[in-house]
């Protein structure tokens, strides 16, 4: 039993080394220019060792994105789990905390943005959304349930409502990515991004049954960081 535990831990550590290398290389040169050989050189491993853990370069990208989703949610867990905070504060902390986490890793996020909308990565995006659904929906359901209990939110069923909110986030993320790429081409302004954010917040307020202006989920400085 002990030997098996050690082997499992060693397997996880070795796999993480490949993911670490991929993150570093994506930040330094981007995903498309990065090759499997680049990763092997960074880790100091053989091609056989790589394919023991990953079936392809795309599989490695999925592992990087999975780690990002899990790490960003872990970063806001103290806010979500704080019994002293009401539901609105938790929701604002969840959205704001994840946005801040991403802003602190701008180069990595930029590397992902440029491959996210590629047709070649459609399957990967679908897998990542399913992973996000599994991780995010229970967290949002807890917050929505708390808000309903507090009389702040007005929803008929917390979990289905949480799923609707996650679907809204899907749309926001995809639109924000395309907007960012359009910004690079000079076709989008900060005002466009602000209007988009307001529209999604207003939609979320309607879903949760709260008065307009209740939720402050978008930090202006974060928008300026990405779209200014």
C-alpha positions as CSV (number, residue, x, y, z in Angstrom):
1,X,0.0,0.0,0.0
2,X,2.8,2.4,0.9
3,X,4.7,1.6,-2.3
4,X,1.6,2.2,-4.4
5,X,1.0,5.6,-2.6
6,X,4.6,6.6,-3.3
7,X,4.2,5.6,-7.0
8,X,1.0,7.6,-7.3
9,X,2.6,10.7,-5.8
10,X,5.7,10.4,-8.0
11,X,3.4,10.1,-11.0
12,X,1.6,13.3,-10.1
13,X,4.8,15.2,-9.5
14,X,6.3,14.1,-12.8
15,X,3.1,15.0,-14.7
16,X,3.0,18.4,-13.0
17,X,6.6,19.0,-14.2
18,X,5.3,18.8,-17.8
19,X,2.4,21.1,-17.0
20,X,4.8,23.6,-15.3
21,X,7.1,23.6,-18.4
22,X,4.1,24.1,-20.7
23,X,3.0,27.1,-18.7
24,X,6.4,28.7,-18.8
25,X,6.8,28.1,-22.5
26,X,3.3,29.4,-23.4
27,X,4.1,32.6,-21.5
28,X,7.5,33.0,-23.1
29,X,6.7,32.1,-26.8
30,X,3.0,31.2,-27.1
31,X,1.2,27.9,-27.5
32,X,1.4,27.5,-31.3
33,X,5.2,28.0,-31.5
34,X,5.7,25.7,-28.6
35,X,6.6,22.2,-29.6
36,X,6.6,18.9,-27.6
37,X,10.3,18.9,-28.0
38,X,10.5,22.3,-26.3
39,X,8.7,20.8,-23.4
40,X,11.0,17.8,-23.3
41,X,14.0,20.0,-23.4
42,X,12.7,22.1,-20.5
43,X,11.8,19.1,-18.3
44,X,14.8,17.1,-19.4
45,X,12.7,14.1,-20.3
46,X,12.3,11.6,-23.1
47,X,9.5,11.6,-25.7
48,X,8.4,8.3,-24.3
49,X,8.0,9.9,-20.8
50,X,5.9,12.7,-22.2
51,X,3.5,10.2,-24.0
52,X,3.2,8.2,-20.8
53,X,1.3,11.2,-19.3
54,X,-0.2,13.0,-22.4
55,X,-1.5,11.7,-25.7
56,X,-0.7,14.9,-27.5
57,X,0.2,18.6,-27.3
58,X,-3.5,19.4,-27.2
59,X,-3.9,17.0,-24.2
60,X,-1.2,18.9,-22.4
61,X,-3.0,22.2,-23.2
62,X,-6.1,20.8,-21.6
63,X,-4.2,19.9,-18.5
64,X,-2.9,23.5,-18.3
65,X,-6.4,25.0,-18.6
66,X,-7.7,22.5,-16.1
67,X,-5.1,23.6,-13.6
68,X,-5.9,27.3,-14.3
69,X,-9.6,26.7,-13.6
70,X,-8.9,24.8,-10.4
71,X,-6.3,27.3,-9.2
72,X,-8.5,30.3,-9.9
73,X,-11.4,28.8,-8.0
74,X,-9.1,27.7,-5.1
75,X,-7.9,31.3,-4.8
76,X,-11.5,32.5,-4.0
77,X,-12.4,29.6,-1.8
78,X,-11.7,31.7,1.4
79,X,-14.3,34.3,0.3
80,X,-16.9,31.7,-0.8
81,X,-16.5,29.8,2.5
82,X,-16.5,32.8,4.8
83,X,-19.5,32.5,7.1
84,X,-19.4,36.2,7.9
85,X,-20.1,37.3,4.3
86,X,-23.6,37.6,2.8
87,X,-24.4,36.2,-0.6
88,X,-23.9,39.4,-2.6
89,X,-20.4,39.9,-1.1
90,X,-19.5,36.3,-1.9
91,X,-20.7,36.6,-5.5
92,X,-18.8,39.8,-5.9
93,X,-15.7,38.2,-4.3
94,X,-16.0,35.2,-6.6
95,X,-16.1,37.2,-9.8
96,X,-13.7,39.9,-8.6
97,X,-11.2,37.4,-7.2
98,X,-11.1,35.3,-10.4
99,X,-10.6,38.4,-12.5
100,X,-7.8,39.5,-10.3
101,X,-6.2,36.1,-10.4
102,X,-6.2,36.2,-14.2
103,X,-4.9,39.8,-14.3
104,X,-1.9,38.8,-12.1
105,X,-1.1,36.2,-14.8
106,X,-1.6,38.3,-17.9
107,X,1.1,36.7,-20.1
108,X,-0.3,33.2,-19.5
109,X,-3.9,34.4,-20.1
110,X,-2.8,36.1,-23.3
111,X,-1.2,32.9,-24.5
112,X,-4.5,31.1,-23.9
113,X,-6.6,33.8,-25.5
114,X,-4.9,33.4,-28.8
115,X,-5.6,29.7,-29.0
116,X,-9.0,29.7,-27.3
117,X,-11.0,30.6,-30.4
118,X,-9.1,28.5,-32.9
119,X,-11.3,26.0,-34.7
120,X,-8.7,23.3,-34.0
121,X,-9.3,23.7,-30.3
122,X,-13.1,23.4,-30.4
123,X,-13.0,19.9,-28.7
124,X,-10.6,21.2,-26.0
125,X,-12.9,24.2,-25.3
126,X,-15.9,21.9,-24.9
127,X,-14.0,19.7,-22.5
128,X,-12.9,22.7,-20.5
129,X,-16.4,24.1,-20.3
130,X,-17.6,20.8,-18.9
131,X,-14.9,20.9,-16.3
132,X,-15.8,24.4,-15.4
133,X,-19.4,23.4,-15.2
134,X,-18.6,20.7,-12.7
135,X,-16.4,23.0,-10.6
136,X,-18.3,26.2,-10.8
137,X,-21.9,25.1,-10.6
138,X,-21.8,23.8,-7.0
139,X,-20.0,26.9,-5.8
140,X,-22.6,29.2,-7.4
141,X,-25.5,27.0,-6.2
142,X,-24.3,27.5,-2.6
143,X,-24.2,31.3,-3.0
144,X,-27.5,31.4,-4.8
145,X,-29.1,29.2,-2.1
146,X,-27.7,31.5,0.6
147,X,-28.9,34.6,-1.2
148,X,-32.4,33.1,-1.5
149,X,-32.4,32.2,2.2
150,X,-31.4,35.7,3.1
151,X,-34.2,37.1,1.0
152,X,-31.8,39.0,-1.3
153,X,-32.2,36.7,-4.4
154,X,-35.5,35.5,-5.7
155,X,-35.1,32.2,-7.5
156,X,-37.2,29.1,-7.7
157,X,-34.3,26.5,-7.6
158,X,-30.7,27.4,-6.7
159,X,-28.9,24.7,-8.7
160,X,-30.7,25.2,-12.1
161,X,-30.2,28.9,-11.6
162,X,-26.5,28.3,-11.0
163,X,-26.4,26.4,-14.3
164,X,-28.0,29.3,-16.1
165,X,-25.4,31.6,-14.6
166,X,-22.5,29.3,-15.7
167,X,-24.0,29.3,-19.2
168,X,-24.1,33.1,-19.1
169,X,-20.4,33.1,-18.1
170,X,-19.7,30.9,-21.1
171,X,-21.1,33.6,-23.4
172,X,-19.3,36.4,-21.5
173,X,-16.0,34.6,-21.7
174,X,-16.2,33.9,-25.5
175,X,-17.4,37.4,-26.3
176,X,-14.7,39.0,-24.1
177,X,-12.0,36.9,-25.8
178,X,-13.2,38.0,-29.3
179,X,-13.5,41.6,-28.1
180,X,-10.0,41.5,-26.9
181,X,-8.7,40.2,-30.2
182,X,-10.7,43.0,-31.9
183,X,-9.1,45.5,-29.6
184,X,-5.7,44.4,-30.9
185,X,-7.0,45.2,-34.4
186,X,-8.2,48.6,-33.2
187,X,-11.9,47.7,-33.8
188,X,-12.9,47.8,-30.1
189,X,-12.7,50.5,-27.4
190,X,-12.7,50.4,-23.6
191,X,-16.2,51.8,-23.8
192,X,-17.3,48.8,-25.8
193,X,-16.0,46.5,-23.2
194,X,-17.6,48.5,-20.4
195,X,-21.0,48.3,-22.2
196,X,-20.6,44.5,-22.6
197,X,-19.8,44.1,-19.0
198,X,-22.8,46.2,-17.9
199,X,-25.1,44.1,-20.2
200,X,-24.0,40.8,-18.7
201,X,-24.3,42.2,-15.1
202,X,-27.8,43.4,-15.8
203,X,-28.8,40.0,-17.2
204,X,-27.4,38.3,-14.1
205,X,-29.4,40.7,-11.8
206,X,-32.5,39.7,-13.7
207,X,-31.8,36.0,-13.3
208,X,-31.2,36.4,-9.6
209,X,-34.2,38.6,-9.2
210,X,-32.4,41.6,-7.6
211,X,-32.9,45.3,-8.3
212,X,-30.7,46.9,-11.0
213,X,-27.4,48.2,-9.6
214,X,-27.3,45.6,-6.8
215,X,-24.3,43.7,-8.1
216,X,-20.9,45.2,-8.6
217,X,-19.1,42.4,-10.3
218,X,-16.8,44.2,-12.7
219,X,-13.8,46.2,-11.6
220,X,-13.1,49.2,-13.8
221,X,-9.3,48.9,-13.3
222,X,-9.4,45.3,-14.5
223,X,-11.3,46.4,-17.7
224,X,-8.8,49.1,-18.3
225,X,-5.9,46.6,-17.8
226,X,-7.3,44.4,-20.6
227,X,-9.1,46.8,-22.9
228,X,-7.6,50.3,-22.2
